[in-house]
Amino acid sequence: MNLIEKKIPSERKKELLSFCKTLGLTFHNLNLLELAFHHRSYSNENESHRHLNNERLEFLGDSVLGLAAAAYLFETMKNPEGDLAKIKSVVVSEKTLAPIALRFGIDKMLILGHGEELSGGREKPAILADCMEAVIGAYYIDSGYEKAEKYILSFLVAEIENVQNNRGSKDYKTLLQELYQKKAKECPHYETVNISGPDHDQTFNVAVHLGSVTYGPESGKSKKEAEQNAAKAAYLILTGQ
């Protein structure tokens, strides 16, 4: 990861420090945070940065986020495992993380490729949510789990309370699975019908199969979003909502 050894321009360093100050974070190695903001569209367009993007940090941050959420739910709620799993799936989802990323100003910090920039990448939920996870991964490496957990809970507790009070986003994939399993003892099957658009601005079209009946396809800017939309369409039809 050569970027971690690279000197950050003074103006960019000021931006990174301002970002940290706003969120109450302290990074010993600002290069880790800088890497968290590098989207793969930038590295794809710059040969010298071919492998320098935030995907590995995102992978790590996703697990740290999940652990922090699960531990908090386990410690604060006496509900059965199924209830905890539902709440966790909502609060760590793209729909929850993307608005938080905008609130934190992550859209302004992103380093995007030219094509992604032109296609409105700074406002794409998938990119914003992935960057949130990458920042978590970077903070975990830089400062350890305890501080990473404190940062996560600073924004996640309110989202958990929203879900408990039925104000959060619904996880329609989970709702549909529970509904269909009760009826047919089987799980829904999701099929990616097609993917359109250039690599930096793809649209996924997904259908959901419940036995011999198909719902959709529904579209989304990520496979997860398209699956959620297909599940929502099926669930609302089946429940008459």
C-alpha positions, 0 to 999 in steps of 0.5 A: 500500500504505497499510498500510506507512505506518500506525503499528503499535500498540505491543503488536503491534509487540512481537509482531512484534519478538519474532517477528523475534528468535526467527528471527534476522531484522531488519526495517527496515520492520516494516510490511512484515512486518505486511502479510505476516501479513494474510490476504485474509479480513481485507481482504475483511471490512474495506472500508478494507483491501480491497486490503491483504493478503499475496497480492502478497508471497506471489507475490514470496516464492514466486519468491525461495524457488524461486530460493534452493532451485534455486541451493542444489541446483545448487551442492551436488548433481551430479545431473541436472536431473530429480532436482533438480526433484523435490527442489525441488518437495517442499521448496517445497511446501505440505506442507513449508512449513506445518509449518515455519510452525507451528514458527515461530509464524506461526499466532499472528501471522496476521491473519484475517477473522472467518469464517476465524478461526472455521473454523480458518484458523490451522491450514490448511496453505495459509494457513500456507504462503502466509504463509511465502512472504509473509514471505520476500517482505517480507524480500526487499524489506526487506533484499535477496536475500542475507539472504532467501536466508540465512533460507530456507536456515536451514530449507530445507537440513534439508528437502532432506537429508530428501528425499535420505534419503527422509524427506521428503514425496513429490511424487505428481504428479511420480511419477505423471507419470513413471510414466504418461509411460513407459507412454503418452507422455502427461501426466495430466490433472487436473479440478476436479470441484467446489468446496464451502464458503464462500470462507473455507473451501473444499474442492476435489475433483479427479480425475485422468484417465490416458487413458480411466481416471479416479481420484478425485475426492480432496479437499483444502483447496486445489487443489494439495492435492487434485491431490496427493491424486488423484495419490497415489491413482492412483499407489498403485493403479498401483504396487500399494502 
